[in-house]
Amino acid sequence: MLAEFSPKERTALAVMTVIALLFGAYFLRRYLVLMGLAAVLAYLFVPLYRRLARRMSSGLASTLTVLSAIAIVGIPLAGIITMAGVQIAQMVDSIRQWLGKTDLNEFGTRLLDSVNQFLAKIPLVHVEPLTMNRVRGSVSNIAEAAGKYALEVARDSAGGLATTVTMSIIFLYVFLALLTNGNKVVEVVKDLNPLGPEVSNIYLGKIGAMVTATVRGQFVIAFVQGLAGAISVYIGGIHQGFFMFVIFLTVLSVIPLGSGIVTMPLGIGMALTGNVVGGLFVFLFHLIVITNIDNVLRPMLVPKSAHLAPALMLLAVFAGMQMFGFAGIVFGPVLMIVIVTTVNMYRAVYKGVEWIDDEPDPAEAPTPPWWRRLRHRRVEV
């Protein structure tokens, strides 16, 4: 019966399908971000599930995969966020105490006098001279306001207990469904794409590479950079708020601007307020060590097919965060890679521009690490 549809009926069915998909997106709009995060996590853990499913039942394999995801992602993230929340409140008081015990050195005093001289030369504007007490008071008020704002954001994001439990249950069900039926979902996407399975494979490959680059690559690199930056700040002399610095610097490292917009001015400020050795250490550590972490880890963790120009990545991250919140750090680059792929495909089809395949050639596969080569040699022996 379905094969006997007339061309008009097929067109009507296609229109109805588009309407159904749009209505479904609108109907589930409150849960799209949650579903997207579950899809990202399922994509990252499906290799583990498949490996376990070869040796045991599907139910046991999915249970072990969920427990692994909680152990690898959930518990460390919840612990760091909890510790950061506690330290934010402590940071406000510690900054006030630190400012009360710290005096500007001679260079800092000269800098303050230079600023006052510059402000005095501004025509038609009267600005009261800056003093040490005013600087301390301003920094203390800013720190207190920032701490309260961070606590309010964390509290509003967490929501009520009932909402958190409900969202967790929905997330778990969606994650398990995508984990065990991921192949079927991919086949449905390919069938719905009017451009054919080959184009679908290109898009799915690009999306998968960007998810891998953002989560397994960019997040890992950002966490290493954030942890290194927090350790340098701790060694430099600021012993309060270590976990807060880890989260804050990690988030900044995910964004293309980098954590240097905080650590380098912080190092300069520490040097100006008396801690010259600690300030120089923080500044130079970022300049020499943290900036090179990306150069070392990125070739190993980020696929070549997920490359975006730095300007596009910056725009994608900020636009994604504005649209989806913190999850936009992942969804923004994914949407941008889809847009770039569509534009490049149009240019290849209609303008004759050569399509560049970024997928690696098996014949030119990179040499495996030394520990894998050693393991293979042991097996052969």
Secondary structure, DSSP 8 states (H G I E B T S, - for coil): -GGG--HHHHHHHHHHHHHHHHHHHHHTGGGHHHHHHHHHHHHHHHHHHHHHHTTS-HHHHHHHHHHHHIIIIIHHHHHHHHHHHHHHHHHHHHHHHHHHH----HHHHHHHHHHHHHHHTSTT-------HHHHHHHHHHHHHHHHHHHHHHHHHHH--HHHHHHHHHHHHHHHHHHHHSHHHHHHHHHHH-TT-HHHHHHHHHHHHHHHIIIIIIIIHHHHHHHHHHHHHHHHHT--S-HHHHHHHHHHHHHSTT-THHHHHHHHHHHHHTT-HHHHHHHHHHIIIIIHHHHHHHHHHHS-GGG---HHHHHHHHHHHHHHHGGGHHHHHHHHHHHHHHHHHHHHHHHS-------S--GGG-----HHHHHHHHHHH-
